[in-house]
Amino acid sequence: MHDFVVTVVAFIVLIGLMVIVHEFGHFIVAKLCRVRVEAFSFGFGPRLFGFKHGDTDYKVCLLPLGGFVKMTGENPGEGDVSSDPDAFTSHPRWQRMLIGLAGPAANFVLAFVLMFIYFGFINEVPAVKPQLEWVTPGSTAEKAGFKAGDQIVSFGQLTHPDLGAVLLLADDAAGRTVPVTVERNGQTVAFDLPIPAASDGPESGTLGFPHITDKTLAMREVVSGSAAAEAGLHAGDRIIAVDGFAFHTLSPMVAYLSYGKGKPVTLTVLTPQGAQETLVVHPRQQGSAWVIGIAAEDYGDVPTRRAPLSMGKAAAHSTDLCVTGSKLIGQMLGKLLSHQASVKQLSGPVGIAVAAGEAAETKDWSSKFDLAAEISLNLGILNLLPFPILDGGMILFLLIESAIRRDISLVVKERIYQAAFVLIVVFFAFVIFNDVSNLPIFARFHQ
């Protein structure tokens, strides 16, 4: 019962924040363009309380799932508002486009602000001794002298540093050479490590891949239709070894898979029932990495410490994260449209609620901020799709009307919106069904 309550509350807070910020984007630009806003609502359904200022009713409604902005004349068939200079349709098309773009833009800004707050005021880093689990052959780390199993004794001026301190110094030393001392098989080995100017820490292979736990990889989720799912891996399974290598976290495992460039790998798996299985998996390319479609359990007992970044670095990291996240969402949409990926991989309200509940119960802040930024980016990008009912559909209509220099027939618009509404409802129902069928309680039906 506790988990259910946490999940519901986390979902309401997350979606409420995302949608209200989105609607506030529409609201503020509509006000700047002097469009009459009849209502700015937090929630849907019957009005509970609020106040009216000018033409706008600021209210709180019964169902706290986001909110909405109501502008005079924004909906087709709303009535004759052609003589109303403050109506949405009475304003120039370029202003209406700006109002449409403002919602998604607000979500992009929110994602940036959330990550800026995280990097600038929190930025949790592992407070564990850095021991390398995997060093990619041919990488900067391997060329400098790092080997799997090395424990960093000193890094630049740092002596016996934790992993967080090493990563921060590596970021500061980009473009320079850092003296390093490691302990290897009981002996001390010293060498110089050149840090590339565009270093991204261990993810770039600059430092190899430190492991932060001695636990085996436990599967929190196996993506439906993924390489792992097709091979027979299930949520709750533990990966003991990959081609004989024992990986404890996902980063070194992804580096190993990417080094193999799609070469099939043999997984040694321990099931929740205690049975040991051997599975052959064919990794698939996702961007520049090769993956098998799994999410590992969070390791809540891994010690961390806070190491906030400077404002400049926080802004740079936030920008990179938003750009990279947007590109990944765009690539996934492209694969869905070209049938290179299954729609079963999509998550709807139930999937988001489960993720929100899990993030709310974790001790670290990174998962909470990451999820919120990811959902905000998704909401912004999806609303830009040129589909009727969405902001992108409205913008497309306005572009077409600008090109033909006349309004599209109201009857045509109404028919298009009605058809689009039916498609949205059907798609929404499918995604919810897919979400529910992927819940752990139904996992045995997929085996």
Secondary structure, DSSP 8 states (H G I E B T S, - for coil): -HHHHHHHHHHHHHHHHHHHHHHHHHHHHHHHTT--EEEEEEEEEEEEEEEEETTEEEEEEEEEEEEEEEETT-STTS---TT-TTSGGGS-HHHHHHHHHHHHHHHHHHHHHHHHHHHHHT-EEE-S--EEEE--TTSHHHHHT--TT-EEEEETTEES--HHHHHHHHHHTTTSEEEEEEEETTEEEEEEEE--TT--GGGGTSS-EEE--SS-EEEEEE-TTSHHHHHT--TT-EEEEETTB--SSHHHHHHHHHHHTT--EEEEEE-TTS-EEEEEE--EEETTEEE-SEEE---TTS-EEE----HHHHHHHHHHHHHHHHHHHHHHHHHHHTTSS-GGG---HHHHHHHHHHHHHSS-SHHHHHHHHHHHHHHHHHHTSS-TTSHHHHHHHHHHHHHHTS---HHHHHHHHHHHHHHHHHHHHHHHHHHHHTSGGGGGGG-
